[in-house]
Amino acid sequence: MGRIVQRRDGGFRSTWVKAGTRPPAVPLFVVVSRRWVVERVFAWLGRCRRLSKDYEYLRVNSENVIYLAMAMLLLRRLARTAR
């Protein structure tokens, strides 16, 4: 299962430090482990026409459309492997 990953700098680009001390070195780009898995799922969901834009008014409806889209995706894959 996935996990939430926090940036090494705590999510801030600039931090307050005491006068006379050097600020800590913070890299501008850090690779987040397994982020590609989340991006891949978002790409799969983006193929569903109803999820391509935010059409739903209620959050519950959007959540149900996501469940429906993932169920359709899994059923399509099961049917393809059953041939």
Phi, psi and omega per residue, in radians:
M1 nan 2.718 -3.109
G2 -1.313 2.941 3.097
R3 -2.454 2.690 3.125
I4 -1.462 2.289 -3.096
V5 -1.996 2.309 3.115
Q6 -1.788 2.543 3.115
R7 -1.092 2.670 -3.112
R8 -1.159 -0.502 -3.123
D9 -1.581 0.185 3.120
G10 1.414 0.154 3.121
G11 1.584 0.134 -3.111
F12 -2.009 2.449 3.071
R13 -1.429 -0.619 3.131
S14 -2.206 2.523 -3.124
T15 -2.283 2.748 3.082
W16 -1.477 2.305 3.083
V17 -2.245 2.818 3.114
K18 -1.165 2.656 -3.136
A19 -1.104 2.354 3.103
G20 1.577 -0.117 3.107
T21 -1.833 2.698 -3.136
R22 -1.484 2.461 3.107
P23 -1.225 2.650 3.128
P24 -1.184 2.575 3.125
A25 -1.310 2.152 -3.130
V26 -2.121 2.110 3.113
P27 -1.225 2.521 3.133
L28 -1.337 -0.490 -3.114
F29 -2.242 2.182 3.102
V30 -2.276 2.267 3.110
V31 -1.311 2.176 3.104
V32 -1.590 2.217 -3.052
S33 -1.135 2.367 3.073
R34 1.036 0.422 3.068
R35 -1.182 -0.465 -3.125
W36 -1.077 -0.471 3.123
V37 -1.143 -0.776 3.134
V38 -1.155 -0.763 3.141
E39 -1.106 -0.627 3.127
R40 -1.150 -0.723 3.119
V41 -1.147 -0.710 3.083
F42 -1.081 -0.634 3.097
A43 -1.162 -0.708 3.092
W44 -1.093 -0.750 3.140
L45 -1.208 -0.527 3.133
G46 -1.173 -0.353 3.095
R47 -1.247 -0.426 3.113
C48 -1.258 2.187 -3.024
R49 -1.037 -0.679 -3.084
R50 -1.250 -0.379 3.130
L51 -1.712 -0.020 -3.114
S52 -1.191 -0.499 3.055
K53 -2.334 2.953 -3.114
D54 -1.548 1.469 -3.120
Y55 -1.502 -0.476 -3.001
E56 -1.351 2.513 3.117
Y57 -1.534 -0.686 -3.114
L58 -1.736 2.513 3.135
R59 -1.120 -0.613 -3.136
V60 -1.102 -0.690 3.111
N61 -1.123 -0.723 3.119
S62 -1.098 -0.723 3.130
E63 -1.105 -0.730 3.132
N64 -1.172 -0.618 3.095
V65 -1.166 -0.626 3.084
I66 -1.127 -0.782 3.087
Y67 -1.044 -0.740 3.142
L68 -1.117 -0.763 -3.130
A69 -1.124 -0.715 3.122
M70 -1.200 -0.637 3.088
A71 -1.122 -0.741 3.109
M72 -1.110 -0.691 3.126
L73 -1.113 -0.791 -3.138
L74 -1.179 -0.692 3.095
L75 -1.117 -0.698 3.105
R76 -1.094 -0.705 3.123
R77 -1.205 -0.673 3.094
L78 -1.123 -0.722 3.136
A79 -1.158 -0.607 -3.138
R80 -1.213 -0.648 -3.121
T81 -1.397 -0.344 -3.118
A82 -1.370 -0.240 -3.115
R83 -1.152 nan nan
